[in-house]
Amino acid sequence: MQRPAPGGPPPAPVAQRLVIRYAKRGRMRFASHRDIARAVERGVRKAGLPVAYSAGFSPHPKISYSGGASTGAASEAEYLEISLTGACAASDVRDGLDAALPDGIDVIEVFELAGGGSASQPVAADGALRLEASHWRVVLPGVQPGDAARAVQLFLAAGSAPVDRLTSKGTRRLDARAAVLALELDRRASAGPEAGCAILRMVVRHMTPAVRPDDILAALSHVAALAPSSPPLVTRLAQGPVGMVAAAAGISVPGTPGPVGSCRPDGPAGLTPAVAATPRPPVQGAAQGQEKATCPGAEAER
């Protein structure tokens, strides 16, 4: 028996595709992906954007998400793509949607996904969104910088760093070392009010299955018994093509453009080039207030 076709007129055609970069801050870092998606859909309706809908018996807005940070991690570089039935100015979409979204979800940038973007936008020449790597900042409360530096050196010297992750389909083993393009200790955390915390910065390649910062922290715990006194505060600072992310992080990765605006032979100020990772071949297949309370002054160097 043939299934009946949905009645009514067909959905309006897509006239414009926009990419929205937004931040997940404060308490919203504890929101799940589904919570974020629901908030965005409500914000789109409240802002009056002419969002396109899919066809069928259950039309849904054409909004897709790429490379979302896990629950519990803050981010300054989350991306979503939205299709509109009418052309809108990027600045109007940014201001209207930002005002309509709840506190902690902040629209940073909006650009059209057509013909590529600027050097600071993760868009290929053919207009495709390219999210190949992420730059993460991890605050480790109660960990001394010297202990963190030794753990990083042991991790980088290892040929592999297998960790087990519990998933809905059971336990899965990942090689955390294979995804790490660079891992450094921020020496600015070794003095002043941040003396009780170590801060790590890492550039992590996007892989399948994905390797997350908590996987890398689990590997550091295995190789050097690194144990923060309270849960680490994880923030994604950037994501995009490997070269763009490495340049934004001030880290040189062979085969990619070097750090922009830096000609220091020993690397950017405040970082420890001695523990920079050797790139591995690709493998197929926090709330701001809490940071200040847990590690005073940690937010000031951002």
SEZA-389858 format. One record per residue (C-alpha): residue in three letters; x, y, z; residue number from 0. Coordinates in nm, 2 decimals. Layout:
<nodes>
+------+--------+--------+--------+------+
! guro !      u !      v !      w ! bavo !
+------+--------+--------+--------+------+
!  ALA !      X !      Y !      Z !  NUM !
...
+------+--------+--------+--------+------+
</nodes>
This chain:
<nodes>
+------+--------+--------+--------+------+
! guro !      u !      v !      w ! bavo !
+------+--------+--------+--------+------+
!  MET !   0.00 !   0.00 !   0.00 !    0 !
!  GLN !   0.14 !   0.33 !  -0.11 !    1 !
!  ARG !   0.19 !   0.59 !   0.17 !    2 !
!  PRO !  -0.01 !   0.90 !   0.11 !    3 !
!  ALA !   0.17 !   1.22 !   0.02 !    4 !
!  PRO !   0.15 !   1.51 !   0.27 !    5 !
!  GLY !  -0.10 !   1.77 !   0.17 !    6 !
!  GLY !  -0.06 !   2.14 !   0.15 !    7 !
!  PRO !   0.18 !   2.36 !  -0.06 !    8 !
!  PRO !   0.55 !   2.26 !  -0.08 !    9 !
!  PRO !   0.80 !   2.44 !   0.15 !   10 !
!  ALA !   0.94 !   2.77 !   0.03 !   11 !
!  PRO !   1.28 !   2.73 !  -0.14 !   12 !
!  VAL !   1.61 !   2.82 !   0.04 !   13 !
!  ALA !   1.73 !   3.17 !  -0.06 !   14 !
!  GLN !   2.02 !   3.20 !   0.18 !   15 !
!  ARG !   2.25 !   2.98 !   0.40 !   16 !
!  LEU !   2.41 !   3.14 !   0.70 !   17 !
!  VAL !   2.67 !   3.02 !   0.94 !   18 !
!  ILE !   2.64 !   3.14 !   1.30 !   19 !
!  ARG !   2.93 !   3.13 !   1.55 !   20 !
!  TYR !   2.80 !   3.14 !   1.90 !   21 !
!  ALA !   2.95 !   3.10 !   2.25 !   22 !
!  LYS !   2.83 !   2.88 !   2.53 !   23 !
!  ARG !   2.91 !   3.05 !   2.86 !   24 !
!  GLY !   2.83 !   3.05 !   3.23 !   25 !
!  ARG !   2.56 !   2.80 !   3.33 !   26 !
!  MET !   2.48 !   2.72 !   2.97 !   27 !
!  ARG !   2.79 !   2.50 !   2.95 !   28 !
!  PHE !   2.60 !   2.24 !   3.14 !   29 !
!  ALA !   2.32 !   2.24 !   2.88 !   30 !
!  SER !   2.30 !   1.94 !   2.66 !   31 !
!  HIS !   2.30 !   1.96 !   2.28 !   32 !
!  ARG !   1.92 !   1.90 !   2.27 !   33 !
!  ASP !   1.87 !   2.19 !   2.52 !   34 !
!  ILE !   2.08 !   2.42 !   2.30 !   35 !
!  ALA !   1.89 !   2.32 !   1.99 !   36 !
!  ARG !   1.56 !   2.39 !   2.15 !   37 !
!  ALA !   1.68 !   2.73 !   2.27 !   38 !
!  VAL !   1.80 !   2.82 !   1.93 !   39 !
!  GLU !   1.48 !   2.72 !   1.76 !   40 !
!  ARG !   1.28 !   2.93 !   2.01 !   41 !
!  GLY !   1.52 !   3.22 !   1.95 !   42 !
!  VAL !   1.49 !   3.19 !   1.57 !   43 !
!  ARG !   1.11 !   3.22 !   1.60 !   44 !
!  LYS !   1.13 !   3.50 !   1.85 !   45 !
!  ALA !   1.37 !   3.70 !   1.63 !   46 !
!  GLY !   1.13 !   3.65 !   1.33 !   47 !
!  LEU !   1.39 !   3.50 !   1.10 !   48 !
!  PRO !   1.24 !   3.35 !   0.78 !   49 !
!  VAL !   1.38 !   3.00 !   0.85 !   50 !
!  ALA !   1.33 !   2.73 !   0.59 !   51 !
!  TYR !   1.15 !   2.41 !   0.67 !   52 !
!  SER !   1.19 !   2.06 !   0.55 !   53 !
!  ALA !   0.91 !   1.88 !   0.35 !   54 !
!  GLY !   0.71 !   1.58 !   0.47 !   55 !
!  PHE !   0.45 !   1.51 !   0.74 !   56 !
!  SER !   0.67 !   1.66 !   1.02 !   57 !
!  PRO !   0.84 !   1.97 !   0.88 !   58 !
!  HIS !   1.13 !   2.09 !   1.10 !   59 !
!  PRO !   1.35 !   2.40 !   1.07 !   60 !
!  LYS !   1.66 !   2.36 !   0.86 !   61 !
!  ILE !   1.92 !   2.42 !   1.13 !   62 !
!  SER !   2.23 !   2.19 !   1.16 !   63 !
!  TYR !   2.51 !   2.19 !   1.41 !   64 !
!  SER !   2.87 !   2.10 !   1.36 !   65 !
!  GLY !   3.14 !   2.00 !   1.61 !   66 !
!  GLY !   2.94 !   2.08 !   1.93 !   67 !
!  ALA !   3.13 !   2.08 !   2.26 !   68 !
!  SER !   3.03 !   1.82 !   2.51 !   69 !
!  THR !   2.80 !   1.89 !   2.81 !   70 !
!  GLY !   3.00 !   2.06 !   3.08 !   71 !
!  ALA !   3.25 !   2.24 !   2.85 !   72 !
!  ALA !   3.22 !   2.61 !   2.77 !   73 !
!  SER !   3.30 !   2.73 !   2.42 !   74 !
!  GLU !   3.38 !   3.05 !   2.23 !   75 !
!  ALA !   3.35 !   2.88 !   1.90 !   76 !
!  GLU !   3.03 !   2.68 !   1.84 !   77 !
!  TYR !   2.89 !   2.67 !   1.49 !   78 !
!  LEU !   2.54 !   2.62 !   1.34 !   79 !
!  GLU !   2.41 !   2.65 !   0.98 !   80 !
!  ILE !   2.07 !   2.79 !   0.92 !   81 !
!  SER !   1.88 !   2.81 !   0.59 !   82 !
!  LEU !   1.64 !   3.11 !   0.52 !   83 !
!  THR !   1.37 !   3.16 !   0.27 !   84 !
!  GLY !   1.46 !   3.52 !   0.23 !   85 !
!  ALA !   1.79 !   3.71 !   0.23 !   86 !
!  CYS !   1.88 !   3.89 !   0.55 !   87 !
!  ALA !   2.17 !   4.11 !   0.65 !   88 !
!  ALA !   2.42 !   3.92 !   0.86 !   89 !
!  SER !   2.44 !   4.20 !   1.11 !   90 !
!  ASP !   2.06 !   4.20 !   1.15 !   91 !
!  VAL !   2.05 !   3.83 !   1.21 !   92 !
!  ARG !   2.34 !   3.85 !   1.46 !   93 !
!  ASP !   2.17 !   4.13 !   1.66 !   94 !
!  GLY !   1.82 !   3.99 !   1.65 !   95 !
!  LEU !   1.91 !   3.63 !   1.74 !   96 !
!  ASP !   2.15 !   3.74 !   2.01 !   97 !
!  ALA !   1.88 !   3.94 !   2.18 !   98 !
!  ALA !   1.63 !   3.65 !   2.15 !   99 !
!  LEU !   1.86 !   3.38 !   2.30 !  100 !
!  PRO !   1.89 !   3.31 !   2.67 !  101 !
!  ASP !   2.18 !   3.44 !   2.88 !  102 !
!  GLY !   2.49 !   3.23 !   2.82 !  103 !
!  ILE !   2.42 !   3.16 !   2.45 !  104 !
!  ASP !   2.58 !   3.46 !   2.28 !  105 !
!  VAL !   2.60 !   3.51 !   1.90 !  106 !
!  ILE !   2.95 !   3.63 !   1.81 !  107 !
!  GLU !   2.95 !   3.62 !   1.43 !  108 !
!  VAL !   2.73 !   3.56 !   1.13 !  109 !
!  PHE !   2.84 !   3.51 !   0.77 !  110 !
!  GLU !   2.70 !   3.37 !   0.45 !  111 !
!  LEU !   2.80 !   3.02 !   0.35 !  112 !
!  ALA !   2.86 !   3.09 !  -0.02 !  113 !
!  GLY !   3.19 !   3.13 !  -0.21 !  114 !
!  GLY !   3.41 !   3.09 !   0.10 !  115 !
!  GLY !   3.49 !   3.33 !   0.38 !  116 !
!  SER !   3.77 !   3.54 !   0.51 !  117 !
!  ALA !   4.10 !   3.41 !   0.66 !  118 !
!  SER !   3.94 !   3.41 !   1.00 !  119 !
!  GLN !   3.64 !   3.21 !   0.90 !  120 !
!  PRO !   3.64 !   2.82 !   0.87 !  121 !
!  VAL !   3.49 !   2.82 !   0.52 !  122 !
!  ALA !   3.65 !   2.65 !   0.22 !  123 !
!  ALA !   3.66 !   2.80 !  -0.13 !  124 !
!  ASP !   3.36 !   2.59 !  -0.23 !  125 !
!  GLY !   3.15 !   2.74 !   0.05 !  126 !
!  ALA !   3.17 !   2.43 !   0.28 !  127 !
!  LEU !   3.22 !   2.47 !   0.65 !  128 !
!  ARG !   3.56 !   2.32 !   0.76 !  129 !
!  LEU !   3.60 !   2.22 !   1.12 !  130 !
!  GLU !   3.91 !   2.01 !   1.14 !  131 !
!  ALA !   4.06 !   2.09 !   1.48 !  132 !
!  SER !   3.99 !   2.27 !   1.81 !  133 !
!  HIS !   4.20 !   2.48 !   2.05 !  134 !
!  TRP !   4.11 !   2.40 !   2.41 !  135 !
!  ARG !   4.20 !   2.57 !   2.74 !  136 !
!  VAL !   4.18 !   2.35 !   3.05 !  137 !
!  VAL !   4.22 !   2.48 !   3.40 !  138 !
!  LEU !   4.34 !   2.21 !   3.65 !  139 !
!  PRO !   4.25 !   2.32 !   4.01 !  140 !
!  GLY !   4.50 !   2.21 !   4.27 !  141 !
!  VAL !   4.76 !   2.09 !   4.02 !  142 !
!  GLN !   5.10 !   2.26 !   4.03 !  143 !
!  PRO !   5.25 !   2.37 !   3.70 !  144 !
!  GLY !   5.56 !   2.15 !   3.75 !  145 !
!  ASP !   5.35 !   1.84 !   3.79 !  146 !
!  ALA !   5.14 !   1.93 !   3.49 !  147 !
!  ALA !   5.46 !   1.98 !   3.28 !  148 !
!  ARG !   5.59 !   1.64 !   3.37 !  149 !
!  ALA !   5.26 !   1.48 !   3.28 !  150 !
!  VAL !   5.26 !   1.66 !   2.95 !  151 !
!  GLN !   5.61 !   1.55 !   2.86 !  152 !
!  LEU !   5.53 !   1.18 !   2.95 !  153 !
!  PHE !   5.21 !   1.20 !   2.74 !  154 !
!  LEU !   5.39 !   1.35 !   2.44 !  155 !
!  ALA !   5.67 !   1.10 !   2.46 !  156 !
!  ALA !   5.42 !   0.81 !   2.45 !  157 !
!  GLY !   5.36 !   0.63 !   2.12 !  158 !
!  SER !   5.00 !   0.59 !   2.21 !  159 !
!  ALA !   4.77 !   0.67 !   2.50 !  160 !
!  PRO !   4.47 !   0.43 !   2.50 !  161 !
!  VAL !   4.17 !   0.53 !   2.72 !  162 !
!  ASP !   3.84 !   0.37 !   2.77 !  163 !
!  ARG !   3.51 !   0.57 !   2.74 !  164 !
!  LEU !   3.18 !   0.44 !   2.85 !  165 !
!  THR !   2.92 !   0.49 !   2.57 !  166 !
!  SER !   2.56 !   0.39 !   2.52 !  167 !
!  LYS !   2.69 !   0.09 !   2.32 !  168 !
!  GLY !   2.94 !  -0.02 !   2.59 !  169 !
!  THR !   3.30 !   0.06 !   2.66 !  170 !
!  ARG !   3.50 !   0.20 !   2.37 !  171 !
!  ARG !   3.88 !   0.23 !   2.36 !  172 !
!  LEU !   4.04 !   0.54 !   2.20 !  173 !
!  ASP !   4.39 !   0.65 !   2.14 !  174 !
!  ALA !   4.40 !   1.00 !   2.29 !  175 !
!  ARG !   4.76 !   1.07 !   2.18 !  176 !
!  ALA !   4.67 !   1.02 !   1.81 !  177 !
!  ALA !   4.45 !   1.33 !   1.80 !  178 !
!  VAL !   4.68 !   1.58 !   1.98 !  179 !
!  LEU !   4.86 !   1.81 !   1.75 !  180 !
!  ALA !   5.00 !   2.03 !   2.03 !  181 !
!  LEU !   4.98 !   2.03 !   2.41 !  182 !
!  GLU !   5.14 !   2.31 !   2.61 !  183 !
!  LEU !   5.15 !   2.44 !   2.97 !  184 !
!  ASP !   5.07 !   2.80 !   3.01 !  185 !
!  ARG !   5.35 !   2.93 !   3.23 !  186 !
!  ARG !   5.15 !   3.25 !   3.32 !  187 !
!  ALA !   4.96 !   3.03 !   3.57 !  188 !
!  SER !   5.27 !   2.97 !   3.78 !  189 !
!  ALA !   5.27 !   3.30 !   3.96 !  190 !
!  GLY !   5.03 !   3.53 !   4.14 !  191 !
!  PRO !   4.67 !   3.43 !   4.22 !  192 !
!  GLU !   4.68 !   3.14 !   3.97 !  193 !
!  ALA !   4.96 !   2.96 !   4.16 !  194 !
!  GLY !   4.72 !   2.69 !   4.27 !  195 !
!  CYS !   4.61 !   2.60 !   3.92 !  196 !
!  ALA !   4.78 !   2.46 !   3.61 !  197 !
!  ILE !   4.64 !   2.57 !   3.27 !  198 !
!  LEU !   4.69 !   2.36 !   2.96 !  199 !
!  ARG !   4.63 !   2.46 !   2.61 !  200 !
!  MET !   4.58 !   2.19 !   2.34 !  201 !
!  VAL !   4.52 !   2.17 !   1.97 !  202 !
!  VAL !   4.32 !   1.85 !   1.90 !  203 !
!  ARG !   4.24 !   1.71 !   1.56 !  204 !
!  HIS !   3.88 !   1.61 !   1.49 !  205 !
!  MET !   3.87 !   1.24 !   1.44 !  206 !
!  THR !   3.62 !   0.95 !   1.43 !  207 !
!  PRO !   3.55 !   0.86 !   1.70 !  208 !
!  ALA !   3.61 !   1.20 !   1.85 !  209 !
!  VAL !   3.88 !   1.25 !   2.11 !  210 !
!  ARG !   3.76 !   1.50 !   2.37 !  211 !
!  PRO !   3.96 !   1.70 !   2.63 !  212 !
!  ASP !   3.84 !   1.47 !   2.91 !  213 !
!  ASP !   3.99 !   1.17 !   2.72 !  214 !
!  ILE !   4.33 !   1.35 !   2.71 !  215 !
!  LEU !   4.30 !   1.43 !   3.08 !  216 !
!  ALA !   4.22 !   1.06 !   3.15 !  217 !
!  ALA !   4.54 !   0.97 !   2.96 !  218 !
!  LEU !   4.74 !   1.23 !   3.16 !  219 !
!  SER !   4.60 !   1.07 !   3.48 !  220 !
!  HIS !   4.71 !   0.72 !   3.36 !  221 !
!  VAL !   5.07 !   0.82 !   3.26 !  222 !
!  ALA !   5.14 !   1.05 !   3.55 !  223 !
!  ALA !   4.87 !   1.02 !   3.81 !  224 !
!  LEU !   4.76 !   1.38 !   3.74 !  225 !
!  ALA !   4.46 !   1.44 !   3.96 !  226 !
!  PRO !   4.29 !   1.79 !   3.99 !  227 !
!  SER !   4.14 !   1.87 !   4.33 !  228 !
!  SER !   3.80 !   1.95 !   4.16 !  229 !
!  PRO !   3.66 !   1.90 !   3.81 !  230 !
!  PRO !   3.87 !   2.07 !   3.54 !  231 !
!  LEU !   3.72 !   2.37 !   3.37 !  232 !
!  VAL !   3.73 !   2.32 !   2.99 !  233 !
!  THR !   3.68 !   2.59 !   2.73 !  234 !
!  ARG !   3.70 !   2.57 !   2.35 !  235 !
!  LEU !   3.87 !   2.88 !   2.23 !  236 !
!  ALA !   3.85 !   2.82 !   1.85 !  237 !
!  GLN !   3.78 !   2.55 !   1.59 !  238 !
!  GLY !   3.83 !   2.54 !   1.22 !  239 !
!  PRO !   4.09 !   2.43 !   0.97 !  240 !
!  VAL !   4.41 !   2.30 !   1.13 !  241 !
!  GLY !   4.62 !   2.59 !   1.01 !  242 !
!  MET !   4.37 !   2.85 !   1.12 !  243 !
!  VAL !   4.34 !   2.70 !   1.47 !  244 !
!  ALA !   4.72 !   2.66 !   1.51 !  245 !
!  ALA !   4.77 !   3.02 !   1.42 !  246 !
!  ALA !   4.50 !   3.14 !   1.66 !  247 !
!  ALA !   4.66 !   2.93 !   1.93 !  248 !
!  GLY !   5.01 !   3.07 !   1.85 !  249 !
!  ILE !   5.14 !   2.72 !   1.79 !  250 !
!  SER !   5.34 !   2.61 !   1.49 !  251 !
!  VAL !   5.23 !   2.29 !   1.33 !  252 !
!  PRO !   5.45 !   2.16 !   1.04 !  253 !
!  GLY !   5.26 !   2.18 !   0.71 !  254 !
!  THR !   5.04 !   2.47 !   0.83 !  255 !
!  PRO !   5.09 !   2.84 !   0.84 !  256 !
!  GLY !   5.29 !   2.96 !   1.14 !  257 !
!  PRO !   5.16 !   3.18 !   1.42 !  258 !
!  VAL !   5.04 !   3.51 !   1.29 !  259 !
!  GLY !   5.23 !   3.81 !   1.42 !  260 !
!  SER !   5.50 !   3.62 !   1.61 !  261 !
!  CYS !   5.86 !   3.58 !   1.51 !  262 !
!  ARG !   5.99 !   3.46 !   1.85 !  263 !
!  PRO !   6.22 !   3.17 !   1.80 !  264 !
!  ASP !   6.11 !   3.02 !   2.13 !  265 !
!  GLY !   5.74 !   3.05 !   2.07 !  266 !
!  PRO !   5.47 !   3.29 !   2.19 !  267 !
!  ALA !   5.50 !   3.46 !   2.53 !  268 !
!  GLY !   5.36 !   3.27 !   2.82 !  269 !
!  LEU !   5.37 !   2.92 !   2.66 !  270 !
!  THR !   5.62 !   2.64 !   2.69 !  271 !
!  PRO !   5.75 !   2.54 !   2.34 !  272 !
!  ALA !   5.95 !   2.26 !   2.50 !  273 !
!  VAL !   5.64 !   2.06 !   2.54 !  274 !
!  ALA !   5.48 !   2.12 !   2.20 !  275 !
!  ALA !   5.36 !   1.80 !   2.04 !  276 !
!  THR !   5.49 !   1.65 !   1.72 !  277 !
!  PRO !   5.19 !   1.62 !   1.48 !  278 !
!  ARG !   5.06 !   1.28 !   1.44 !  279 !
!  PRO !   4.93 !   1.14 !   1.11 !  280 !
!  PRO !   4.55 !   1.17 !   1.07 !  281 !
!  VAL !   4.35 !   0.87 !   1.17 !  282 !
!  GLN !   4.05 !   0.78 !   0.97 !  283 !
!  GLY !   3.74 !   0.66 !   1.05 !  284 !
!  ALA !   3.34 !   2.66 !   3.24 !  285 !
!  ALA !   3.15 !   2.89 !   3.38 !  286 !
!  GLN !   3.34 !   3.21 !   3.43 !  287 !
!  GLY !   3.23 !   3.27 !   3.78 !  288 !
!  GLN !   3.33 !   2.92 !   3.88 !  289 !
!  GLU !   3.68 !   2.97 !   3.73 !  290 !
!  LYS !   3.73 !   3.27 !   3.95 !  291 !
!  ALA !   3.61 !   3.09 !   4.26 !  292 !
!  THR !   3.81 !   2.78 !   4.20 !  293 !
!  CYS !   4.12 !   2.94 !   4.06 !  294 !
!  PRO !   4.12 !   3.31 !   4.13 !  295 !
!  GLY !   4.24 !   3.52 !   3.84 !  296 !
!  ALA !   4.22 !   3.24 !   3.59 !  297 !
!  GLU !   3.98 !   3.44 !   3.37 !  298 !
!  ALA !   4.19 !   3.75 !   3.37 !  299 !
!  GLU !   4.45 !   3.61 !   3.12 !  300 !
!  ARG !   4.19 !   3.51 !   2.86 !  301 !
+------+--------+--------+--------+------+
</nodes>
